[in-house]
């Protein structure tokens, strides 16, 4: 039986980091309350919205075994508001078991009282945006917390009873050195999280820092960014360091102690169904993908006016489904199962990619065994280039990951992370 993941997006932050390339905003007076009301309307009108847009409501009958509150900063809505929203959600969806219920939090936004309230709400997994344990690096990109704040939050999380915690770290921040990166890894490991996400800083026009670098400017500490060689070495250092501590790399950017992989994010990579709620959230079921309005004010206004927040619906051809099967599934270290693909889409369609698979295996970028195909170790740092080989039209680019819930996928860094 199929199972469902639900992601609820909050696209607001207390302050926007200079390296952030997500669609997030600093809230103005009244934005948060309007957004909360809009989320409530979307949840209660979901079946009606799907029927109006020709989306199968059978999706809503599937049991939900992963729930993820992401952003941005979900704490900005207030946890009392979240209690109401989660109650509304469970009135519309069937609860599956065991449930993985994740909340993204920033170290400066949470205390023991809040964490205890989250446990009462049913939250059993935290994803903490530590990013670094170096004060200079944190200040340079506009983070509002310190390394001590992260340590205190981890202590409070344990006191509140959380036994499944993930930490994010970013390699390539301004002023970062091999020594400071190794120290951040060591500091993170000392806190004994069950999961770590290692991202490489991406330079593109979607962030203030990225635009400054591309334009040759000096703002946002752009001249202090380490070079690409540092990024490659930092990634290799993280792999080696975490492996020795017992963390298994189960996806390009993600490491976990056995049994603590992110079940929610695995749904994206494995083409399993999920529903996204909130501004910019994406959803997937069967052959359809759809997306909500990205801009939160427009999203809220549409719902306040009785309109549907969905602004894009795509029906995927079998060829497009196969493309996604490769460029999402190959992110996982286990790779993709060609036997399962033949059963799902037919041998003839899978055979269209056999030449590509054989060539990449011969060149050392893929390895093939017992019906599975996976990236080799050397291919991890050029994974985007490998994924591109599976697009029938090489001018296309892989569809972006769903907002926020793909925080662990959506931050696909320039070298494939």
MOFENPE-V779145 format. One record per backbone hydrogen bond with DSSP energy under -1.0 kcal/mol. CO is the residue of the C=O (numbers start at 1). NH is the residue of the N-H. If there is no record, write none. Layout:
CO,NH  CO,NH
This chain:
4,65  4,66  5,275  6,68  7,277  8,70  11,25  12,73  17,20  18,209  22,24  25,13  28,31  30,34  31,35  32,36  33,37  34,38  35,39  36,40  37,41  38,42  39,43  40,44  41,45  43,46  45,49  46,50  47,51  48,52  49,53  50,55  56,59  57,60  58,61  59,62  63,4  64,96  65,100  66,6  67,102  68,8  69,104  70,10  73,76  74,77  75,78  78,82  79,83  80,84  81,85  82,86  83,87  84,88  85,89  86,90  89,92  89,93  94,64  100,67  101,124  101,125  102,69  103,127  105,129  106,109  111,115  112,116  113,117  114,118  115,119  116,120  117,121  118,123  119,122  125,103  126,166  127,105  128,130  128,168  130,132  131,170  134,138  135,139  136,140  137,141  138,143  139,142  141,18  146,150  147,151  148,152  149,153  150,154  151,155  152,156  153,157  154,158  155,159  156,160  157,162  158,161  164,126  165,194  165,195  166,128  167,197  168,131  169,199  171,201  173,176  177,181  178,182  179,183  180,184  181,185  182,186  183,187  184,188  185,189  186,190  189,192  194,257  195,167  196,255  197,169  199,171  204,207  207,211  208,212  209,213  210,214  211,215  212,217  213,216  219,222  221,224  222,225  224,175  227,231  228,232  229,233  230,234  231,235  232,236  233,237  234,238  235,239  236,240  237,241  238,242  239,243  240,244  242,247  243,246  248,256  250,333  253,198  254,250  254,251  255,196  256,248  257,260  261,263  262,266  264,267  265,269  266,270  267,272  268,271  273,5  274,284  275,7  277,9  278,281  281,292  283,290  284,274  285,288  287,316  288,285  289,314  290,283  291,311  291,312  293,280  295,299  296,300  297,301  298,302  299,303  300,304  301,305  302,307  303,306  309,293  312,291  314,289  317,321  318,322  319,323  320,324  321,325  322,326  323,327  324,328  325,329  326,330  328,331  329,332  331,252  332,335  336,373  337,341  338,342  339,343  340,344  341,345  342,346  346,350  347,351  349,352  350,353  351,354  353,357  354,358  355,359  356,360  357,361  358,362  359,363  360,365  360,366  365,376  367,374  369,372  371,338  372,369  373,336  374,367  377,380  379,382  382,386  383,387  384,388  386,389  387,390  388,391  393,396  402,406  403,405  404,407  406,410  410,412  411,413  413,416
